[in-house]
Amino acid sequence: MSKIPGRQAETGDKPPVTPVLAQIAALIASLSRWWAMTGGVLILILSVMAAASAASNLFFGRPFSADHELVKHVTAIAIFMFLPYCQISGANITLDFFTDGLSERAKQAMSAFSSLFALAFAVLLFVQMLQGFQSYIRFQEVTPVLRLPLWTAFPPILLSLALLAAASFINLAEGLRRVQNPQYESGAERS
């Protein structure tokens, strides 16, 4: 099996990829994976904090002040952090029931279309969130108890959306490449 990026493996698993696209795809996949793991760490920290707050409430009758504010704020950030990894790894929900009878080429075309849709959605959401970010910077709004500025959620969310757009673009390029290569067969079909 060839280890050179951009060359087709001897088994014929995938059509050839340009070396630059393969390197960019690997970089986006790696960034997406690390970004999602960071989101997972945030959720883990929130879980420990919520459990400690519940224990404090149970034993001392006093939960942590404004733990619900942190949970809402950080959970929103973490959810966006998972989106690029879901896109680049193909972990989004699919309905195989509708595509079972389709050819591999038709499935790849649908995959490319869904990647195009995800790219458009990511760009639209990025633009809207950027406008929201600018608004929250202009009109300083804070959480009631901790006085945490609401705009602080926007930078990691915007970064997540930019990474989602990049992941969607990589998937779109891969899907179009597979549609254009009619002799491509997935490993499952050749078995």
Secondary structure, DSSP 8 states (H G I E B T S, - for coil): ---STTS--TT--S----HHHHHHHHHHHHHHHHHHHHHHHHHHHHHHHHHHHHHHHHHHS---TTHHHHHHHHHHHHHHHHHHHHHHHT-S---HHHHTTS-HHHHHHHHHHHHHHHHHHHHHHHHHHHHHHHHHHHS--B-TTT--BGGGGHHHHHHHHHHHHHHHHHHHHHHHHHHH-TT---HHHH-
